[in-house]
């Protein structure tokens, strides 16, 4: 009977060829098993029937049931604009039912004087309640139809699917699918795991997720299926980690030589924080383990990740290997280059740079130096992954702001060797713990959770347009202290032209309030040529401009210690992570710094929560956790860059932290005893792992 789960969905009663094609195209549902794992996202209590009189605007757009007698029918309009109306009444009042489509079908099923159960969403026009396109059946039909449950699941759908398969039809299809599948459901979890975690059997869970017999059984079913899903994810991730740890193919780098020691004794611009020292020890431990390092370094803006990257690259060079660092933008790459050349001046170290706009001489020197081994550390952008870039002995790779690179882009760096180099991926975007356990579960994680001494917390305030003159006055005060100011405008991909105009309107406005030549203003945005952007940023860094007006192109990597004020216009249009990144462009010197969030008067609840959180804390990890709760995993991590690693059907990374930890612990323990899950008692777990591995959209953690 197990094969029943593999039956083509077209054989389920109520589906057929046309609906099967629709289900496959819209939801990738091909088999009875796929249908069974299409989980309702909420439930309607079909036992509850509202009287017409108690339906008010608080129920608008909520699926409800009423019971009433049809008292009259009428038509209006002609042709495609025709509509069919039915008046329905009960002892508490009356309302109108309206249909704009399927009129010939519905008019045959509506009989004046007969009593019906009506199911749909109430809508209100000038305070008057009506229902548009409700489902309708006679009381006799409703009583004769034996439902599996008094709770009706509402399933994820699409606009096209909802026209072909409505709520009632999907419920009927799911009931028929259950009859086919129920005897073919095999348990996935060993009895010991079920008992240890108080989990209901899988068959019972699947039944109650579609046809809840009580609210408590529904809760237990949801918990069991979340556990299965997250355990499948963790088995996939931890299997990869286990395989990597068993390989033993990493470059050995045991030597701590003159480059590292000389830099530490003579060149270090400030004492390392305890967190930086701890992370360097963790990296050093990886370098002498014999295993290839895959390490994620998290650290808030300004925490000193670049110093850790430089010192760990010096360890690689001390051992006779080359290192490289890949940055997402030319501004950041050249900043790294200038900073590292300056800090290592006078040392026997050759640092090169390669970007997309490198001139012919710079490009030639970089390519020849990398291939010959003359260059010890090569810094660059995406240009580093070009086929022309060949290293003599690449042993260590650093990826800065790694989430801005695609998996394939990153992977091309470690194919430049027969053996994979040690890899350090860095991010200043704090990653919530549950997200790190899924997106980066195969990586070892290091965290720099201290700021260098002398850094003061950035003070953050929210102003509206009514306070704009007050804000301008504050900017004047800071500039008179010989400080510098960023003013950032949003860049939203749906409306680049509008935002481009916003920036120039802002430039004109600032120019009026800060008339030249008293204040010097420069502009930087994504539509400028790379060399013009570089020139504008260089002008600001040299202190030749008091105000930099920019889009979020300056979000990452711009380091101007003298800049003390970040003004973010239309701050409600930014996500929390981006707001925090932008705020991190100030506070990099020893002076008090400020972030001013300019917003409209009317804000959504979510926008207000984001801006309030920014004003209350500078802790990037707290903000990341809140962002996860507000927006979900895909959006928090930037769906345009990364998407979600796994297609989770029921688990929620923001809400299910406890289950995630439980399943991670179970997966680690299971794989320690049976790395390939080949023991007979683990056959169900093997199927579970295969199911969720097949749902993986993108492998964020496999970087070697």
ZAVO-618041 format. One record per residue (C-alpha): x, z, y; residue in three letters. Coordinates in steps of 0.02 Angstrom, whole numbers, padded with zeros to 5 digits, always signed. Each point is the difference from the previous one (the first is absolute). Layout:
N
XZYALA...
// end
This chain:
704
+00000+00000+00000UNK+00153+00018+00111UNK-00007-00188+00030UNK-00166+00025+00090UNK+00098+00056+00154UNK+00082-00171+00002UNK-00165-00096-00006UNK-00023-00126+00140UNK-00108+00079+00135UNK-00118-00150-00009UNK-00069+00070-00164UNK-00065+00159+00086UNK-00188-00003+00026UNK-00041-00047+00180UNK+00165-00091+00031UNK+00010-00176-00073UNK+00117-00141+00050UNK-00033-00007+00188UNK+00009+00188+00031UNK+00154+00013-00113UNK+00090-00125+00110UNK-00054+00100+00153UNK+00062+00165-00073UNK+00166-00078-00048UNK+00027-00084+00167UNK-00052+00147+00109UNK+00056+00153-00100UNK+00113-00068-00138UNK-00122+00065-00130UNK+00020-00106-00157UNK-00041+00112-00147UNK-00118+00140-00049UNK+00148+00119+00016UNK+00031-00058+00179UNK-00182+00032+00039UNK+00009+00174-00074UNK+00145+00044+00116UNK-00092-00064+00154UNK-00038+00173+00068UNK-00143+00047+00119UNK+00060+00061+00169UNK-00158+00103+00030UNK-00168+00042-00078UNK-00182-00002+00046UNK-00113+00134-00069UNK-00142-00110-00066UNK-00099+00156-00041UNK-00026+00029+00186UNK-00146-00091+00083UNK-00021+00018+00188UNK-00168+00002+00084UNK-00012-00130+00137UNK-00027+00136+00130UNK+00165+00089-00036UNK+00110-00155+00021UNK+00090+00014+00167UNK+00151-00078+00083UNK+00119+00120-00088UNK-00034-00102-00158UNK+00033-00168+00082UNK+00098-00117-00115UNK-00008+00129-00142UNK-00075-00063-00164UNK-00163+00094-00031UNK-00163-00015-00099UNK-00177+00010+00064UNK-00165-00010-00096UNK-00148-00082+00083UNK-00149-00118-00013UNK+00005-00176+00072UNK-00138-00010+00131UNK+00028-00177+00065UNK+00114-00151+00006UNK+00038-00127+00137UNK+00116-00145+00044UNK+00088-00051+00159UNK+00108-00147+00047UNK+00016-00165-00092UNK+00128-00088-00107UNK+00168+00088-00010UNK-00057+00126+00131UNK-00151+00055-00100UNK-00012+00183-00047UNK-00115+00097-00115UNK-00064+00173+00046UNK-00090+00133-00101UNK-00077+00158+00070UNK+00019+00153-00111UNK-00079+00173+00020UNK-00001+00171-00078UNK-00089+00160+00053UNK+00134+00036+00132UNK+00007-00167+00091UNK+00032-00187-00013UNK+00143-00124+00025UNK+00041-00185-00013UNK+00100-00089-00134UNK+00083-00165+00052UNK+00077-00143-00097UNK+00089-00148+00079UNK+00059-00078-00164UNK-00074-00022-00173UNK-00176+00001+00073UNK-00078-00105-00139UNK+00070+00119-00129UNK-00052+00161+00087UNK-00176-00053+00052UNK-00046-00023-00184UNK+00050+00180-00035UNK-00089+00086+00145UNK-00184+00038-00026UNK-00109+00079+00135UNK-00074+00166-00059UNK+00133+00033-00130UNK+00124+00147+00004UNK+00186-00035-00005UNK+00169+00087-00005UNK+00104-00076+00142UNK+00189+00016+00006UNK+00109-00051+00148UNK+00080+00046+00166UNK-00113+00057+00143UNK+00032-00080+00168UNK-00073+00042+00169UNK-00053-00111+00144UNK-00049+00095+00157UNK-00026+00155-00106UNK-00115-00088-00125UNK+00051+00011-00184UNK+00000-00154-00111UNK+00093-00064-00154UNK+00079-00173-00014UNK+00018-00083-00170UNK-00038+00156-00103UNK-00011-00002-00190UNK-00179+00026-00058UNK-00083+00038-00167UNK-00171+00066-00049UNK-00018+00183-00042UNK-00047-00052-00177UNK+00161-00101-00018UNK+00104+00145+00067UNK-00078+00125-00120UNK+00019-00116-00150UNK+00184-00035+00037UNK+00107+00131-00085UNK+00153+00028+00108UNK+00162+00066-00074UNK+00013+00121+00145UNK-00096+00061+00151UNK+00155-00046+00104UNK+00031-00183+00037UNK+00178-00054+00031UNK+00039-00107+00152UNK+00143-00115-00045UNK+00136-00080+00107UNK-00055-00176+00043UNK+00034-00146+00115UNK-00113-00097+00117UNK-00011-00148-00119UNK-00027+00111-00152UNK-00138+00103+00082UNK-00104-00157+00025UNK+00011-00044-00185UNK+00002+00173-00079UNK-00088+00139+00095UNK+00001+00187-00031UNK-00141-00003-00127UNK+00072-00149-00093UNK+00171+00081-00013UNK-00078+00159-00070UNK-00091-00102-00132UNK+00159-00095-00044UNK+00098+00162-00016UNK-00132+00074-00115UNK+00010-00153-00112UNK+00190+00004+00002UNK-00001+00181-00055UNK-00105-00042-00152UNK+00132-00128-00051UNK+00152+00106+00041UNK-00045+00179-00043UNK+00055-00001-00182UNK+00162-00090+00040UNK+00072+00130+00120UNK+00155+00081-00073UNK+00076+00160+00069UNK+00161-00025+00098UNK+00062+00179+00017UNK+00068+00113-00137UNK-00106+00152-00034UNK+00137+00116+00066UNK-00001-00082+00173UNK-00191+00002+00007UNK-00005+00183-00047UNK+00141+00049+00118UNK-00084-00085+00148UNK-00182+00038-00047UNK-00049-00184-00009UNK-00161-00070-00074UNK+00015-00139-00132UNK+00022-00176+00068UNK-00162-00067-00074UNK-00099+00141+00081UNK+00091-00027+00164UNK-00039-00186+00006UNK-00182+00032-00041UNK-00018+00132+00137UNK+00093-00103+00130UNK-00132-00136-00016UNK-00150+00105-00051UNK+00028+00180+00060UNK-00105+00125-00096UNK+00032+00134+00131UNK+00108+00023+00156UNK+00120+00112-00099UNK+00023-00128-00139UNK+00031-00132+00133UNK+00136+00109+00077UNK+00082+00024-00171UNK-00009-00187-00035UNK+00081-00042+00166UNK+00139+00125-00031UNK+00035-00070-00174UNK+00008-00180+00059UNK+00109+00045+00148UNK+00116+00090-00120UNK+00009-00153-00113UNK+00033-00116+00146UNK+00138+00105+00078UNK+00078+00037-00170UNK+00006-00187-00035UNK+00086-00026+00168UNK+00124+00140-00031UNK+00041-00059-00176UNK+00040-00171+00072UNK+00111+00070+00137UNK+00086+00133-00103UNK+00034-00124-00142UNK+00098-00106+00123UNK+00093+00151+00063UNK+00039+00056-00177UNK+00067-00173-00044UNK+00108-00005+00156UNK+00071+00173-00030UNK+00046-00052-00178UNK+00093-00158+00050UNK+00163+00074+00063UNK+00052-00159+00090UNK+00038+00070+00172UNK+00165-00023+00092UNK+00108+00156-00012UNK+00059+00058+00171UNK+00090+00165-00030UNK+00126-00008+00144UNK-00023+00087+00166UNK+00135-00090+00097UNK+00080-00014+00171UNK-00142-00099+00080UNK-00130+00133-00039UNK+00114+00148+00033UNK+00076-00077+00156UNK-00171-00036+00074UNK-00062+00174-00044UNK+00151+00087+00078UNK+00032-00108+00153UNK-00146-00115+00041UNK-00160+00096-00035UNK-00087+00010+00171UNK-00095+00159-00043UNK-00008+00123-00145UNK-00108-00057-00145UNK-00163+00094-00023UNK-00026+00094-00162UNK-00124-00133-00054UNK+00125-00140+00031UNK+00132+00092-00102UNK-00123+00026-00142UNK-00050-00183-00005UNK+00182-00060+00000UNK+00033+00115-00149UNK-00152-00074-00090UNK+00064-00177+00031UNK+00175+00049-00054UNK-00071+00072-00161UNK-00084-00167-00036UNK+00162-00095+00034UNK+00094+00096-00135UNK-00141+00008-00127UNK+00033-00168-00082UNK-00180-00051+00038UNK-00053-00122+00133UNK-00068+00095+00149UNK-00175-00038+00061UNK-00031+00127+00138UNK-00130+00008+00138UNK+00057+00090+00157UNK-00140+00064+00110UNK+00036+00072+00169UNK-00097+00013+00160UNK+00052-00103+00151UNK+00164+00065+00070UNK+00042+00106-00154UNK+00168-00084-00034UNK-00034-00119-00145UNK+00119-00132+00070UNK+00145+00125-00003UNK-00037+00038-00182UNK-00005-00186-00038UNK+00169-00030+00086UNK+00086+00145-00087UNK-00066-00051-00171UNK+00058-00179+00031UNK+00174+00069+00041UNK+00000+00083-00171UNK-00034-00170-00080UNK+00140-00083+00099UNK+00118+00142-00047UNK-00031-00050-00181UNK+00041-00183+00027UNK-00178-00066+00020UNK-00087-00091+00141UNK-00159+00066+00080UNK-00137-00079+00103UNK-00147+00058+00103UNK-00153-00108+00029UNK-00111+00037+00150UNK-00171-00076+00039UNK+00039-00061+00176UNK+00149-00075+00090UNK-00012+00136+00133UNK+00020+00135-00131UNK+00137-00094-00096UNK+00105-00024+00155UNK-00029+00179+00052UNK+00064+00058-00170UNK+00149-00116+00018UNK+00046+00058+00174UNK-00022+00183-00045UNK+00101-00008-00161UNK+00141-00102+00078UNK+00009+00127+00142UNK-00001+00152-00115UNK+00133-00071-00118UNK+00115-00071+00134UNK+00183+00013-00052UNK-00039+00021-00185UNK+00060-00126-00131UNK-00176-00067-00022UNK-00069-00175+00026UNK-00183-00009+00049UNK-00091-00168+00016UNK-00171-00056+00057UNK-00114-00142-00052UNK-00172-00038+00073UNK-00112-00151+00012UNK+00064-00038+00175UNK+00185+00029-00037UNK+00106-00134+00084UNK+00107-00113-00109UNK+00160+00101+00018UNK-00085+00167-00035UNK-00090-00076-00149UNK+00160-00078-00069UNK+00097+00163+00015UNK-00139+00096-00085UNK-00017-00122-00146UNK+00187-00018-00028UNK+00031+00187+00020UNK-00136+00049-00123UNK+00060-00126-00131UNK+00184+00044+00015UNK-00026+00187+00009UNK+00076+00009+00175UNK-00162+00073+00069UNK-00031+00177-00063UNK-00173+00026+00075UNK-00116-00144+00046UNK-00147+00039+00112UNK-00143-00124+00019UNK-00181-00050-00008UNK-00091-00110-00127UNK+00149-00118+00021UNK+00094+00109-00127UNK-00111-00063-00143UNK+00040-00184+00031UNK+00080-00088-00149UNK+00154-00038+00105UNK+00039+00186+00015UNK+00117+00046-00145UNK+00092+00165-00019UNK+00163+00028-00092UNK-00050+00173-00062UNK-00165+00066+00070UNK-00021+00178-00059UNK-00117+00082+00125UNK-00155-00062+00090UNK-00099+00087+00138UNK-00172-00064+00049UNK-00058+00069+00168UNK-00186+00015+00036UNK-00023-00068-00175UNK-00190-00018+00007UNK+00025-00145+00121UNK+00078-00104-00138UNK-00092-00076-00148UNK+00050+00051-00176UNK+00070-00173-00036UNK+00102+00002+00161UNK+00078+00166-00046UNK+00033-00051-00180UNK+00101-00152+00052UNK+00138+00114+00063UNK+00031+00080-00170UNK+00006-00169-00087UNK+00162-00038+00094UNK+00091+00099-00136UNK-00007-00010-00189UNK-00021+00189+00003UNK-00122+00075+00125UNK+00077+00095+00146UNK-00047+00175+00049UNK-00153-00011+00115UNK-00055+00115+00141UNK-00165-00044+00081UNK-00038+00089+00163UNK-00160+00026+00097UNK-00042+00092+00160UNK-00184-00018-00044UNK-00040+00163-00090UNK-00084-00033-00166UNK-00135+00119-00063UNK+00048+00085-00163UNK-00136-00082-00105UNK+00046-00171+00068UNK+00184+00029-00038UNK-00045+00047-00180UNK-00085-00168-00025UNK+00088-00125+00113UNK+00174+00073-00029UNK-00020+00099-00160UNK+00152-00082-00079UNK+00114+00046+00144UNK+00090+00163+00028UNK-00057+00067+00168UNK+00107+00084+00132UNK-00072+00072+00160UNK+00087+00040+00164UNK-00115+00133+00068UNK+00107+00063+00145UNK+00035-00075+00170UNK+00176+00006+00075UNK+00033+00155+00106UNK-00049-00012+00183UNK-00150-00114-00027UNK-00156+00066+00086UNK-00176-00033-00067UNK-00085-00142+00092UNK-00149+00055+00103UNK-00150-00113-00028UNK-00153-00018+00113UNK-00155-00109+00002UNK-00061-00074+00164UNK-00145-00115+00041UNK-00007-00132+00138UNK-00068+00132+00119UNK+00171+00085-00009UNK+00103-00159+00021UNK+00061+00044+00175UNK+00053+00171-00062UNK+00097-00086-00139UNK+00085-00118+00124UNK+00050+00150+00106UNK+00081+00081-00152UNK+00097-00159-00039UNK+00068-00001+00178UNK+00061+00180-00021UNK+00093-00043-00162UNK+00079-00157+00074UNK+00059+00100+00151UNK+00093+00109-00126UNK+00087-00161-00055UNK-00100-00006-00161UNK-00076-00157-00076UNK-00175-00042-00060UNK-00081-00107-00136UNK-00176-00069+00026UNK-00068-00078-00159UNK-00152-00110-00020UNK-00085-00033-00169UNK+00031-00158-00097UNK-00145-00030-00118UNK+00013-00155-00109UNK-00183-00049+00022UNK+00020-00016+00187UNK+00179-00040+00047UNK-00050-00102+00153UNK-00102+00142+00071UNK+00139+00126-00029UNK+00129-00117+00075UNK-00109-00008+00155UNK-00019+00190-00005UNK+00188+00021+00008UNK+00018-00116+00149UNK-00148+00080+00089UNK+00088+00165-00031UNK+00162-00070+00072UNK-00091-00054+00158UNK-00085+00169+00013UNK+00162+00096-00022UNK+00088-00116+00124UNK-00133+00044+00131UNK+00017+00186-00032UNK+00189-00006-00016UNK+00047-00133+00129UNK+00168-00083-00022UNK+00142+00025+00038UNK-00027+00188-00001UNK-00040-00004-00186UNK+00074-00125-00123UNK-00115-00068-00135UNK+00035-00107-00152UNK-00115-00072-00133UNK+00020-00023-00189UNK-00129-00074-00119UNK-00012-00096-00163UNK-00029-00170+00080UNK+00169+00001+00086UNK+00150-00091-00072UNK+00116+00117-00098UNK+00140-00016+00128UNK-00121+00041+00143UNK-00062+00154-00094UNK+00180+00053-00030UNK+00041-00022+00184UNK-00151+00103+00056UNK+00041+00140-00122UNK+00184-00002+00047UNK-00046+00012+00184UNK-00108+00153-00036UNK+00133+00080-00111UNK+00132-00022+00136UNK-00113+00090+00123UNK-00025-00155+00107UNK-00191+00016-00016UNK-00104+00155+00031UNK-00154-00059-00093UNK-00014-00105-00158UNK-00172-00078-00021UNK-00018-00055-00181UNK-00110-00029-00150UNK+00030+00096-00161UNK+00150-00112-00031UNK+00101+00152+00054UNK-00081+00112-00132UNK+00153+00007-00112UNK+00182+00031+00036UNK+00016-00002+00189UNK+00114+00143+00049UNK+00011+00041+00187UNK+00040+00185+00020UNK-00036-00006+00188UNK-00182-00056-00029UNK-00111+00154+00011UNK-00177-00067+00020UNK-00101-00108-00120UNK-00167-00061+00071UNK-00111-00081-00132UNK-00143-00101+00074UNK-00163-00017-00101UNK+00072+00129-00118UNK-00161+00004-00102UNK+00042-00175-00063UNK+00156+00063-00092UNK+00009+00087-00167UNK+00075+00174-00013UNK+00158-00060-00083UNK+00032-00128+00137UNK-00038+00125+00138UNK+00126+00120-00077UNK+00131-00138-00015UNK-00024-00048+00182UNK+00011+00181+00055UNK+00165+00010-00093UNK+00080-00121+00122UNK+00016+00146+00122UNK+00069+00174-00031UNK+00166-00073-00056UNK+00103+00087+00134UNK+00013+00182+00052UNK-00132-00010+00139UNK-00185+00044-00017UNK-00099-00154-00050UNK-00184-00044+00013UNK-00126-00116-00084UNK-00156-00047+00098UNK-00144-00075-00097UNK-00113-00103+00114UNK-00172-00030-00074UNK-00178-00046+00045UNK-00133+00131+00032UNK-00106-00046-00152UNK+00093+00024-00164UNK-00055-00007-00180UNK+00013+00162-00097UNK+00149-00069-00098UNK+00091-00057+00158UNK-00026+00168+00082UNK+00067+00088-00156UNK+00157-00108+00004UNK+00036+00031+00184UNK-00038+00187-00013UNK+00120+00013-00148UNK+00136-00088+00100UNK-00020+00128+00139UNK+00005+00147-00121UNK+00151-00037-00109UNK+00166-00093-00004UNK+00010+00018-00191UNK-00004-00176-00072UNK-00045+00061-00174UNK-00154+00093+00063UNK-00052-00157+00094UNK+00028-00108-00155UNK-00113+00111-00105UNK-00137-00009+00133UNK+00020-00189+00013UNK-00021-00015-00188UNK-00163+00098+00009UNK-00065-00100+00148UNK+00047-00175-00054UNK+00044-00006-00185UNK+00159-00049-00091UNK+00002-00186+00032UNK-00022+00012+00187UNK+00117+00147+00022UNK+00140-00090-00084UNK-00034-00162+00088UNK-00098-00120-00107UNK+00077-00150+00087UNK+00172+00054-00060UNK-00036+00085-00163UNK-00180+00013-00058UNK-00043+00133-00127UNK+00112+00012-00152UNK-00143+00030-00123UNK-00179-00058+00001UNK-00077+00174-00011UNK-00183-00006-00051UNK-00051+00181+00020UNK+00148+00111+00047UNK+00035+00035+00184UNK+00180+00035+00048UNK-00052+00106+00148UNK-00123+00110-00094UNK+00073+00007-00175UNK+00171+00077+00031UNK-00025+00134-00133UNK-00048-00126-00135UNK+00149-00108+00050UNK+00119+00145-00027UNK-00079+00045-00167UNK+00011-00178-00065UNK+00180-00018+00061UNK+00050+00157-00095UNK-00092-00060-00156UNK+00082-00172+00010UNK+00175+00073+00019UNK-00027+00118-00149UNK-00074-00138-00109UNK+00140-00123+00034UNK+00134+00132-00029UNK-00063+00015-00179UNK-00052-00182-00029UNK+00075-00119+00128UNK-00088-00155-00068UNK-00163+00088-00049UNK+00024-00067-00175UNK-00057+00154-00096UNK-00171-00023-00085UNK-00079+00142+00100UNK+00048-00090+00162UNK-00082-00168-00040UNK-00141+00035+00122UNK+00124+00045+00136UNK+00091-00163-00032UNK-00163-00095+00028UNK-00033+00102+00157UNK+00173-00040+00070UNK-00022-00185-00037UNK-00170-00003+00086UNK+00064+00075+00163UNK+00165-00093-00004UNK-00105-00159-00002UNK-00090+00061+00158UNK+00163+00020+00094UNK-00003-00117+00150UNK+00178+00024+00059UNK+00146+00095-00071UNK+00069+00100+00146UNK+00116+00109-00100UNK+00088-00125-00112UNK+00144-00050+00110UNK+00137-00034-00125UNK
// end
